[in-house]
């Protein structure tokens, strides 16, 4: 089946939300899902840090980048 110019094969994983749709070939499913879960866990850590009062500058370590830009 082809949808929007993308061929979808039997067994492929099709995931959609309000931002769009992605097709993950069955052969790549395990690797893609593992990386997605890693990203999800990292985002939970970031959210917890923000809720505890940390800033994104602190969380992502942007202090050095800000200092470098100020010293130009």
Rosetta blueprint (number, residue, H / E / L):
1 X L
2 X E
3 X E
4 X L
5 X L
6 X E
7 X E
8 X L
9 X L
10 X L
11 X L
12 X L
13 X E
14 X E
15 X E
16 X E
17 X E
18 X L
19 X L
20 X E
21 X E
22 X E
23 X E
24 X E
25 X L
26 X H
27 X H
28 X H
29 X H
30 X H
31 X H
32 X H
33 X H
34 X H
35 X H
36 X H
37 X H
38 X H
39 X H
40 X H
41 X H
42 X H
43 X H
44 X H
45 X H
46 X H
47 X H
48 X H
49 X H
50 X H
51 X H
52 X L
53 X L
54 X L
55 X L
56 X H
57 X H
58 X H
59 X H
60 X H
61 X L
62 X L
63 X H
64 X H
65 X H
66 X H
67 X H
68 X H
69 X H
70 X H
71 X L
72 X L
